[in-house]
């Protein structure tokens, strides 16, 4: 069995291995074996009985933790098993805080240490109190905006209309004793960036990954950011297809507004604000990518977001305010709703990507329509063939010839070009070959 999150092997004992025990105690616990090599083979230790007494004493005196140490005797030699439980409070080795990540030990510093200490204390980043700011410093217009939305959503008592700002903040649990929490600053302060670096949103329109055509930045509190960002996206960055029903003008946007709004709310609610980096929205001709610094719950993957799951907001105080105002649901359905809205409007399902602390949601446009295809330097025959494939599910070389009154060679060459630019994919060979939408 290889080394993993909960297992570590060492050939001999050295006192610095107390750091590894510290790391196990600060995560999910684990087992440290003394007398095994890197492959897990027993190599034996000569002083096993002495260590059987020394190690428990050292872990108690240096780390303040109790471990179980077991001696095993084999034909290849003696080895020790040190069993470490997870501790509910932070454990340090001479002032250093170590942490087990995968099969490695890391020393926690800076923002990572801050988050670890908060988690061990049962707190979240947005629940930390802020000094030297009071309810009177918050923005009255935003507080009134929240009242109207919350009343309309029916997720708060009618008395909210007559409550003072102080009472409203108390009822939303956005204070700790006499101090406002970080969440209240982000939600209601006119200039939250005075307290939290990078608490804003950037939008850019890209011709290519390296060619930025124009951009905007949205500052202010989170309610202002939500409303302004959605307005900018759907007036400046996302096109609407105009049609008419009788004399009535109908605007159909390239992406469903509800899905984009939900993705934006998710990015804001689950962002890790301790990194000081803004949410970034990259708009292309054929896709929109929304990025935020964030972390999924332990053992979650991006795939889990496409299935029914529990609600575990990274910033629960911010999420609660959004829920009370009717912006979000509380049952973990946001990511599924985004998928459903896209599918309802004929778009591909959005793609969720999570790597390290990078979280992306990518919306892809329905590129299989005449207006978009005409921008790709295709000839009329190829456009006609793509639309035929969209309607019929597939096209063959023979279909292409009949549709466009061309020979086999021309059909083969022009279909190959459509495959090369990834509009179509080819499957099968010979007479069984067919082309489908990528």
Buried (B, 14 or more C-beta within 10 A) or exposed (E): EEBEBBBBBBBEBEEEBBBBBBBBBBBEBBBBBBBBEEEEEBBBBEEBEEBBEBBBEBBEEBBEBEBEBEBEEEEEBBBBBBEBBEBEEBBBBEEEBBBBEEEEBEBBEEBBBBBBBBEBEEBBBBBBBBEEBEBEBBBEEBBEBBBEBBBEEEBBEEEBEEBEBEEBBEBBBBBEEEBBBBBBBBBBBBEBBEBBBBBBBBBBBBEEEEEEEEBBEBBBBBBBBBBBBBEBBBEEBBBEEEEEEEEEEEEEBBBBEBBBBBBBBBBBBBBBBBBEBBBBBBBBBEBBBBBBBBBBEEEBEBEBBBEEBEBEBBBBBBBBBBBBBBBBBBEBBBBBBBBBBBBEBEBBEBBBEBEEEEBBBBBBBBBBBEEBBEEBEBEEBBBBBBBBBBEEEBBBBEBBBEBBEBEEEBBBEBBEBBEEEEBBEBEEEEEEBBBBBE
